[in-house]
Amino acid sequence: MTAHRPAMSHDGPITPEELLTVPQVMARLQLGRSAVYDLLRTRQLASITLGRARRIPAHELADFIRTRLDQEAA
């Protein structure tokens, strides 16, 4: 039997608390479900699929926001 190793983030292993659901991202960005799925579909926001569930690593959401802020400032 092999040991399960957690996925790695920028600063170390990703914990389940760092994997956000679509409704959590909707709340944080104050966007609707379709808008969030459009960001995922167009790969502007990275995600992973676990079975049928879609999860967004918190660091990917932070990177997305940082990128958008940089684009707005330019």
C-alpha positions as CSV (number, residue, x, y, z in Angstrom):
1,M,0.0,0.0,0.0
2,T,1.4,3.4,-0.9
3,A,1.1,6.5,1.3
4,H,-1.0,9.4,0.1
5,R,1.0,12.5,-0.4
6,P,-0.9,15.9,-0.3
7,A,-0.7,18.1,-3.4
8,M,1.8,20.9,-3.1
9,S,0.9,24.6,-3.2
10,H,3.2,27.6,-3.5
11,D,4.1,27.3,0.2
12,G,3.7,23.6,0.9
13,P,1.0,20.9,1.0
14,I,-2.6,21.9,0.1
15,T,-5.1,21.2,2.8
16,P,-8.8,20.6,2.2
17,E,-9.5,24.1,3.6
18,E,-7.5,25.5,0.7
19,L,-9.7,23.9,-1.9
20,L,-12.7,26.1,-2.5
21,T,-16.0,25.1,-3.9
22,V,-17.7,27.0,-6.7
23,P,-20.2,28.6,-4.3
24,Q,-17.3,29.8,-2.1
25,V,-15.6,31.4,-5.1
26,M,-19.0,32.9,-6.1
27,A,-19.2,34.5,-2.6
28,R,-15.6,35.7,-2.6
29,L,-15.8,37.3,-6.0
30,Q,-19.5,38.3,-5.7
31,L,-20.2,36.7,-9.0
32,G,-22.9,34.4,-10.2
33,R,-22.5,30.7,-10.9
34,S,-22.4,31.1,-14.7
35,A,-19.7,33.8,-14.4
36,V,-17.5,31.6,-12.2
37,Y,-18.0,28.6,-14.6
38,D,-17.1,30.8,-17.5
39,L,-13.8,31.7,-15.8
40,L,-13.1,28.0,-15.3
41,R,-14.2,27.1,-18.8
42,T,-11.9,29.7,-20.4
43,R,-9.1,28.7,-18.0
44,Q,-8.8,32.2,-16.6
45,L,-9.2,30.5,-13.2
46,A,-7.5,27.1,-12.6
47,S,-9.3,24.2,-10.9
48,I,-9.1,20.5,-10.3
49,T,-11.9,17.9,-10.7
50,L,-12.4,15.3,-8.0
51,G,-15.0,12.9,-9.4
52,R,-17.8,15.2,-10.4
53,A,-16.8,18.0,-8.0
54,R,-14.9,21.0,-9.1
55,R,-12.4,22.6,-6.6
56,I,-10.4,25.8,-6.9
57,P,-7.2,26.0,-5.0
58,A,-7.2,29.2,-2.8
59,H,-3.8,30.2,-4.2
60,E,-5.2,30.0,-7.8
61,L,-8.0,32.4,-6.8
62,A,-5.4,34.7,-5.2
63,D,-3.3,34.6,-8.3
64,F,-6.3,35.3,-10.5
65,I,-7.2,38.4,-8.4
66,R,-3.6,39.6,-8.4
67,T,-3.4,39.2,-12.2
68,R,-6.6,41.1,-12.7
69,L,-5.4,43.9,-10.4
70,D,-2.2,44.2,-12.3
71,Q,-4.1,44.3,-15.6
72,E,-6.3,47.1,-14.3
73,A,-3.3,49.1,-13.1
74,A,-1.5,48.9,-16.4
